[in-house]
């Protein structure tokens, strides 16, 4: 059965993949950050907060507005089409090709954007980029359908 993206269930599925693959994350080092995924849709954005601690995603929750996010967060934002393209590429190849990595997609602030309440929080995205990429690469094993 497919899991709908975006949804807390979809991000929880990635969190379970992360837990199963803890050994690989240990090789990258521990991760301590809060990521807010913003999926730009009509009539407005959908927001999901994923809190990482150690070698696990400790919590996932849907946010009604960005003000509900933990104060120490960064936002990774893109259109539903961009997220779908990245996820489909990961699922087709088992990992992202060069043009579908978080690093590539965020480098020019298009088609993905990284923002946050201050530069220190934005920097956490770059500090933990490899672990975050591995987290999203877990989508290769999550049958996915997309919200209308």
Order of alpha helices (4+ residues) and beta strands (2+ residues): beta-alpha-alpha-beta-beta-beta-beta-alpha-alpha-beta-alpha-alpha-beta
